[in-house]
Every structure is written in structure tokens, then in C-alpha cells.
Amino acid sequence: MALPTQQAVQPPSPSVIGATYGMISRFHIQSSDVIDEELKITVSDERLGRVEWNQVRALAETEIIEVLTHVPSNRVSWTTHKPTKGWYIRLRSPVLPPGASIPLTPLT
């Protein structure tokens, strides 16, 4: 009795994966110059050729504020607040009640 030989398993092609699991999306990420005071990151859908998300980082007097916006609906999804000194992170969303945030604290 002959032993079966091992064959290299080839991953399925993207067209097979897309047909099996639905359309696979690819995104293009672009960032502004880090030296700029305001950092801007854009995420574009390659298939649609449009910007889907923007993230802008701005420096306030005591905080670094990052705003994530869904571009097609022009809705702010999240804002992240971090201090310029010390450590804390607060997440805010328009879905939460006014003034509410999710505080993240370090593990000790």
C-alpha cells in the first residue's frame, strides 16, 4: 500500500473568497505630514474610489483631541480626548447622552 504524498495547499484566490464570503473590501489609508500641528488620516474604499473615514488630530491647550468622522454621512462617530501631560483617555460618541464619555484608565 502506497502512502499518500503531501501536497502544498494553495490558498483560495480572492475571487473565490469573494464569491464564498461576500465582497472583500480593500482600503487605501493616507496620512498628512506628522510634523503638521493637525494630523489628518483618510481611509478610502478602493472599489468605490471615495473617502469613507477621516480622523483629525488637533492640539488644544490641555488635550489632544482626535475626531473620527464617517464622510458619506458627515457624522462624527467618536472623539478621543487625551491629556498633553499625564495619562487618561475619554471616548465620546454622539450616540451617548450629552456630556457622557467612556473613561479608560491604565491597569495597575
N, C-alpha and C positions, 0 to 999 in steps of 0.2 A: 504494500500500500504506500503510495507516494504522499509525502507531507505537502500541504498546501504552501505555496510560496507567498511571502508577504508582498503586498503591493502598496505603493505610496498612495495615500488617499489625497485626492485633489479637492481643494475647497470649491464649493459651487460658485459658478460665475455670478456676477452682480445681477444679470438679467433673470437667472433662476431664483436668486434670493428675492428680488423684487416681485416676481410672479408668485412666490410662495408666501412671503410675509408682507406684501403690500409695497408701496413705493418707498424707496430709501431716499432720504433727503441728504444732500451734501450742502455744506455751508462754507462761505468764504468769510474769514474774520480779518478785519483791518483795524489797525490802531494808529492813533496820532502819535506824534513825537513825544516820548516820555518826558523830555525836558520842558515841554509846554506846561504852563500852570494848570490848564484844563485838559485832562486826558479824555479822549473820546474813542470808544471802541464800537465798531459797527459789525453786525452779523447779517450777511446777505444769503438768501436762498439761491443756489446756483441755477436750479431748474427754472425758477420764476424770474430770476435776474433782478430782484428787488431787495431792499434792505428790510429785514424783519425786526431787528432789535438794535437799539442804541444804548450804550452805557456811557454816561458822562460823569467824570470825577471833578469836583470843584473844591477848592480850599476856602473854608470860612475862617473866621477869626480863631475859633477854638475847635473846629471839627473838620474832618474830611467827609464830604457828602458824595455818595455815588447814587445816581438815579438811573434805573433801568426802565426804558420805555419801549412798549410794543408799537412799532412805527405805523403799521397799517391802520390801527385804531387810534393812534396818538394818545394812548393811555399809559400812565405811569404804573408799572407793575410793582416795583419795590424801590424804596430808598434805604440806603445803608449809611449809618452815622457812626463814625469812629473819631476818637479824640486825636488831636495833634500831639498830645503828651499823655502818657498813661495808657490804660487799656480798657476798652469796652466796645461792644458793638450793639447797636439797636437797629432792628429791621422794622420798617414801616411799610404799610400797604394801604391803598385806598379802600380795600375791602374791609379793613379793620375799622372799628369806631374811631372818630376823630380824636387825635392825641394819643391813641393806643399804639404800642410798639411791642416787639418781641425782643427782650434783652438777652444777650448771650454773654455769659461770664466764663472765665477760664476755670479749668479744673485745678484743684489744689491738692 
